Amino acid sequence: MLPRIHPVPVLALSVALVGASAGVAVAQGSGAGPGQDGTGVIPVGYRVTPAGEQSKLGNLPLTSALSPDGKSLVVSNDGQGTQSLQVVDPDSGAVKQTLSYQTPQALFAGLAFSPDGHRLYASAGGNNKIRTYDVSGGRLTETTPIPLPPTNPAGQKINMFPADLAVTGDGKRLVVADQLADAASVIDVATGLVKTVSVGHAPYGVAVSSDGETAYVSNQGANTVSELDISGADPNVRRTIGVGTHPNRMLLDKSGDNLYVANGDSDTVSVVDTAMGRAVRSIGLAPYPGAQVGSNPDALALTPDGSTLYVANSGNNDVAVVDVKQTKLTGLIPTAWYPTTLALTDGRLFVANAKGLGAGPNTGPGEPNPESDFTDPAKYTASMMVGTLSRVPVPASADQLGRWTRQVSDNNGFDKRGQVEAGGGTSVIPRRPGEPSPIKHVIYVVRENRTYDQVMGSLGKGNGDASENLFGDESATNARELSRRFVTLDNFYANAEVSAQGWNWVVAGNSNPYSEQTFPANYSSRNHPYPSENNDPEIAPNNDPNDAYIWQRLNKAKVPFRNYGFYVGKNAAGQNVAGDPVLNAATDHAYNGFDLSCPDAPNTFAPINPNCGPARFAEWKREFQQYEQNGNLPKVEMLRLPNDHTAGTTPGAPTPKAYVADNDWALGQLVDTVSHSKDWESTAIFVTEDDSQNGPDHVDAHRTPSLVISPYTQTGAVDSTFYSTDSMLRTVELIAGLRPLTQFDAYSTPMIASFSNKPNDQPYDAMKPTQNLQEINGANAPMAKDSARQNLSKEDQIDEQQFNMAIWKSVKGARSTMPPPKHSVFGSLPNQETDH
C-alpha cells in the first residue's frame, strides 16, 4: 500500500468540515466550502464564522442602502449570474422583494435613496445609465432610467460604466463615479441633464457634503481623491487629495469636517481634513505587526455621534472597529466570506458578504440542472455562491468585542503565523527566505481551468470520484502518471473562481477589490474589460503597484528568472511582449501566451494560425538546452501551458481530448527533459491550474489538479494537506529567497509535506498519449454550433455552462448527461427568502 501523508486536523467545525490554520494541514476528504453549522472554510484556508444572525442574499452583493426611515435595506447583487436588487426587512433579514436582471441588463456598486425616501437610484454599470425607482410601502417600482452620455465632447464613443453614486441633500442632483471614463457626472434628476468632469483613474466611491456644494470621488486606480466643486452649472475639480493606494468607499462625518477613505491595497483608512484638503491621519488595519497587504478594506460605516468607525475588511473576513478619537483599532467582528458593504442603525450593524460561505461541491443530483436550462450562468463556481447578510448587534462590551477579535485571529491564523518556519519535517524547503536548500531551480507551470475530479477522479488513489473523470490515461497520460509516481495532491484548491482572479492569485498572491468587483461584468458580457494579465495599476494587489508581482520581487532581489507566456500579448510584429518592462525584459518573445490556435507540443495538431512559430514545449526546450550547455539555468522559470482549456466542440478545432493530450504531451516531455538533465537533482517543477473554472468536483468547485515534481517528491505518496494556490506560490518564494507577497501566502501552508529528505534521482520518460492528437471536431460534434459561437480569442470570454457541457458530451457521448452542479447545503442558515 502506498504511503499517505495524513496530518492531524486541528480546527473541527462540524462532522463534515475541518479547517487549517497556518502551517497545519487538514485531513483527507476535508476542504474548502460550507459546513453544516453555518460556518465554512474558504480556499485559502481561512475559516469563516460570521457573528450575528445570517440570511441569504443573491450573487455577489456589492452595495446596500438603508432607507431614511430605517424600515428597508436595499442590496445590489452584482455577480456573474442573475443580478438583482433585493429589499430586505432589517428586523428579520427576510427578502421582501427581488428585482432580477439577466445579462446584458446590469447593476453595479451604486445605490442611493432620495432624502425623503420616495425614490431610489441604482447604477447600471455597463448599461451606462442610472436606474430609477419609486418607493412605496417598502416596495420598488422601476421608472424611466437616466442615460449617461455615449460620447465625450470630442464625439468619441465612451463607456462610462457608472459605479458609486450619491444624492445631494436637497434631492435634486446625483453625483456619479464613471469608472471606465475616468470621470464624474452630476445629474439633474428632474431634467436628466448630465454634466461631466474628468477625475483620476478608475473612480469608484462618492461622498457629497451636506450643503450640496462639494463632492468627493475616490480614484480606485490610483492613490487619490478628487474634490469637486458642484455648486455651479458645471462641476470642476477643486483639488486632488493624496490618500492610500486604490481607495474604495468613502464617507463624511456629520459635521462634514472629516472624510474617511477605505484604501483597498494599503490596508488603511485615510482621514481627510476637508477644510485643509489633505489627509491628516492614517488608521492602520494590518492584523498583526509586520503584516503584508491583504486586509483589503472596501466599506465603511460611522456611528451617528462620530465616535466609532466600522471598516469591512474583505480580505480578512471581518469588520474592524475603530475608536475615531484615538485613531485606534479596538477590535474585530467576524463575518462570512468577503464583506463588501455596511449599514448601521439602532445599535445593529448590517454586513453583506459577497461570497457567503463559499461553493462546496458542484456535482451530483439536484439543481441547477444544465440539461433543462444549460445557458443559465447561475450554475457555475463564480455565480453559484450565495451572498449573505449578517445582522450583528453592535458589541455591547469590551469582553464581547474581545471574544470576537480572538475568533477572527483564530479563523485567519493571525496568532499562529511563523509556525511553519519553526516546525519540523524535511530540510529540503527553507523555513525562512535565504536559508539553504538542495533545490536551486524552480519551474513554475500554470495550466488552464480543470478540476481535480475531471483529471484525477479515476486515478486509483487519493480522494477522487471516477464518475466525474473526463480525461483519463488516454489523454491526461503524463499528468496522471506523474501524480502516481511523485506525489498525489488531493486537497489542493485554486483561490479563484475564474481566470481573471486566478492569474492575480498565481503571480501576486491576491485578487484585489477592483478585480473582484469587476470581473463578473466581464464574464457575463456586461460591458467591462478583463481585469487581469496586464499592467493596469488598478489590478496590482499591493500598496506599491510596482512591487505587486513575483517577477518584480525576483528582479529586486536580483534572482535570475525567465518568462514563458505569463502576461504577454502580441505586438504589431507578432512578438509576445509583456506590458511590465521588468517582466518583458525576462520574456522569451517567441513563446506564445494564451492562444488556442497554437499547440503546446510539437507534432500534435496542425497550428490553426500559420504564424504560431514553434510549439511551446519546443521553444522552451531550445532555451533550456542552451542554459544547460552554458551552465546558467535561471533560478526561476515561469511557464504557461494553456491548451487543457480546450475549444469545446468548435468545428475544425482539436477535440477536447486532443487538446488535453497535446497539453499533457508537452508537460510529460518537459519533465522528461529536466529529469534527464544535469540540473535534475537540484530542480523542482510545480504545476497547477490558474483556476478550476466550473468543472465538476465532488469535494469543492475550487479543487484543482496540481503536481510537485522533483527527486525529493518521487515517493508515490498521497499528500492530503490543505494546500492552495498561495501554498505553491509560498513554496516557490521560499526556495527563491523571497518574503511573502501578501497576507495570504504568508498564512498559507508551504508544500513541505510533499518533500522527503532522501532524493530519488530516477529520470522520467514521457509517455505519449494514446489519444489521437490530430483529432478534430466535426461539423456534427455535440453542441458544435454552440461552441462555434464562443469567443476563444482570450481566456474566459465564453459561456462556461455551454462550454463545459459540450466538453462532457464530446468525451462521454452526445446522449450522455453531464452531472449537474449543485448548491451545497448552506450550513445551518434559515431559509428566509421570500418575494411577495
Number of C-alpha atoms within 10 A of each C-alpha: 4 10 11 17 18 16 16 13 19 14 17 13 18 15 10 13 23 24 28 30 26 25 24 22 28 25 21 21 18 24 33 34 31 27 24 17 17 21 25 32 28 26 28 26 32 26 32 29 24 29 18 18 15 26 22 22 30 29 28 33 32 28 28 25 22 23 21 14 9 15 14 23 22 27 27 30 29 28 33 26 25 22 29 26 24 27 27 26 17 20 12 12 23 22 23 19 20 23 14 16 16 15 16 15 17 27 33 28 26 28 28 23 22 21 17 12 19 16 20 23 23 27 29 26 30 23 21 24 21 26 22 23 18 15 17 11 8 18 17 21 12 14 12 9 17 22 16 23 18 13 12 13 8 6 8 8 11 14 21 26 27 31 28 27 27 26 27 21 17 12 18 15 23 23 28 31 31 31 25 20 21 20 23 33 26 25 22 16 16 10 10 15 15 20 18 22 16 16 27 21 23 24 32 31 30 26 25 25 22 17 11 19 15 20 25 28 31 33 29 29 23 20 24 24 32 24 22 22 17 21 13 8 8 13 21 20 17 14 15 20 18 16 27 25 26 38 35 30 26 26 21 22 19 15 11 15 14 20 23 24 32 31 30 32 29 27 30 26 29 25 23 23 16 19 9 10 17 18 20 13 15 19 20 15 24 20 22 11 6 8 17 21 26 29 27 33 34 32 28 25 25 23 16 13 9 16 14 19 23 24 30 30 29 26 24 29 29 32 27 22 24 22 16 17 10 10 17 16 19 16 22 27 28 28 33 32 29 32 33 31 28 26 21 22 16 10 11 17 21 24 30 34 32 31 26 35 31 32 31 30 23 28 23 17 11 13 14 20 16 19 12 8 12 19 15 18 23 19 25 27 29 27 23 28 26 23 27 29 30 25 23 20 16 18 17 9 8 11 10 13 19 16 14 22 21 17 20 28 20 17 24 26 22 18 16 15 19 16 17 21 14 10 11 10 12 16 15 18 26 23 23 17 17 14 13 16 15 17 21 18 23 24 22 21 22 22 22 25 27 26 29 31 29 25 25 32 26 21 20 12 17 22 23 22 19 16 15 24 22 24 22 23 19 17 27 30 24 27 25 25 18 21 25 22 16 24 29 31 28 30 29 28 32 30 31 27 23 25 25 25 25 27 25 25 26 26 21 26 30 32 26 27 24 23 20 19 19 23 23 26 25 18 26 24 18 23 19 18 13 21 24 20 21 16 15 13 19 25 24 28 31 29 21 15 19 14 18 23 21 20 23 18 20 20 15 12 12 9 15 17 21 21 24 25 25 27 23 25 19 13 10 6 6 13 15 22 24 26 14 16 12 15 21 18 13 17 22 20 20 19 25 30 24 22 18 24 20 24 29 32 26 18 12 21 21 15 19 15 12 9 10 17 15 19 21 26 24 18 19 19 16 11 13 20 15 12 13 14 11 9 11 11 21 16 18 25 20 19 22 25 28 28 27 23 22 24 26 31 31 28 20 15 24 29 26 29 26 28 32 28 33 31 29 27 26 26 25 25 21 21 22 17 18 23 22 15 15 12 16 22 22 16 23 27 20 20 22 25 31 30 31 30 28 24 29 33 29 23 24 28 35 35 32 31 29 31 24 24 24 30 24 25 24 24 22 18 25 25 26 27 30 33 29 32 29 32 26 25 26 26 25 24 25 22 26 26 19 20 16 25 26 21 24 31 28 23 26 31 28 30 22 21 21 27 25 19 14 13 17 15 14 13 18 20 14 20 16 19 21 13 19 18 23 17 17 20 21 15 14 11 20 24 21 19 14 15 24 17 11 18 13 20 12 12 19 20 15 18 20 23 20 21 21 23 25 26 24 26 20 23 16 14 13 13 9 12 13 20 21 21 28 24 21 23 16 24 16 13 16 13 11 14 17 11 11 7
